């Protein structure tokens, strides 16, 4: 199986769970945060979907200048926003060649190191998994008890 397809499957095995959790957040709970210093549910969800897209965009093009510190989108529905950016991220991953996965990207100004696009994508996945765990806490605190497994295979 081509590397790009492996990454798409890996990404979606976690993102589908993220999307399922985001779908449980009613608009009335967009401003919910479990502690005073936490991000709101809306901030956390948008941070997750925008971040992986940003990481994938930099990995695809090899240009750290593509990291956008603050992305905005006119879509106000979190579920629709997650669908849109999941598809955009999937398209970026699908379009990557093996050479692009292996390319070294100079990220010293951002992360203090140079790394391959593959390593950058692994960092993106670690970031997604980290915040997905937080999202589980948010939706539990909102009263949801019927929650998915942390990953979807197949």
N, C-alpha and C positions, 0 to 999 in steps of 0.2 A: 504494500500500500504506500502511495507517495507520502512524503513527509507532511505536505500541506493538508492532505486528507486526515492524517493522524492527528494533526493539531486541531483541525475543525472538530473532530469527534471528541477530543479531550476538552476543548473549550466548551462545547455544547453539553457535555456530560455534567458540567458544573453550572453553566449559565441557565440551563433549563430549570434547575432547582432555584437559582436566584430569581428567575422570572416567576416561578410559582409562588415564592415568598412575596415578591413585589405585588403580585396580583391579589394578595390577601390584605394589602394596605388600602383601606378606604380613604377617600379624599379628606374625610374628617380627621384622620390620623396622620396626615402629612407632616404636621408640626410636632408630632409626638417625639419625645426623646427620653430615654430611660434615666438619665442623670442630667443635671444642669449643664455639665460640660460636654455632653454628647452632641453629635450632629443630630439634626431632626431626621425623621424617617425619609423625607423627601431628599434632604441633602445626602444622606448615606446612599440611597438608591441611585441618584444621579451621579454621585462620585464614582460608584462602581461601574456603571455602564459607560460613562465618558472616559474613565481611566483606561479600561481595557482597550477601548477604541484607540485612544492616544498611543498606548504602548504598541499596538498592532500597526498603526500608521507609521510610527518611527521605525519599527522592525522592517516593514515592507520597503520603505523608501530610504532607509539608512541615514536619515537626517534628523538629528536631535532638535533642530529648530522647530520641528513639527509638534513638539510637546506644547500643548496649549494649556497654560496654567488655569484658565477659567473658561470652560466651554459653556455656551448657552444655546438653548433650543426653544423655539416658541411653543412646543408641545407641553401642555401642563399635566396631562394624564401620565402617571408613572408607568403604567403597564404598556401603553403605546410607545412611550419613549424607550423603554427596555426592548420592545420588539424591534423598533427602528435601528437602534444601535447594536443590537445583537446581529441583525442582518448585515449591517455595514461592516462590523468586525469580522463576521463569517466570510464576507466577500474579500476582505483584505487577506485573511489567512489562506483562502482558497487560491488566491492569485500569486502566492509566494512560490518562488522556485527554490530548489535545494541550495543554489548559490546564494540566494538572499538569506536563507536561514543561517548559512555559515558565515556571512559577511560580518566583519568586526565593525562595531559602531563606537565612536568616541563619545562616551557619556560622562567623561570626567567632570565637566562643568555641572552636571546634574546629580550623578551618583558617585562621582569620584573614581570611576573605573571605565575601562574599555571592556566591552563584552560583545559576544556574537548576538545576532538577532534572535537565535534560539534561546540563549540565556535571558535576553530581555523579555521574551514571551513567557519563559518560566517564572520570571519575577512578576509579570502581570498575572499569571495564574495563581501564584502564591498570594498576591494582593487580593484577588477575587475571593479565594477561599477564606482568607482572614476576615474580610468584611462580610462574607456570607454567614459566617458564624455569628457575627454581631447582629445581622439581620434576623437570624433565628430568635435571638433574645428579644428583639423589638417586637416581632409578631406574636411571640408568646406573651409578652407584657400587654399586648393589645387584646389578649383573650383567646387567641387561636390555639387549639390543641391538636387539630388534625394537620400534622406537618409532614412534609416529604422526608425521605432519606437524604443524606447530605450530598449524594451523587446519583445520577441516573445513567445506567448503562443500557446499551442496546437500542 
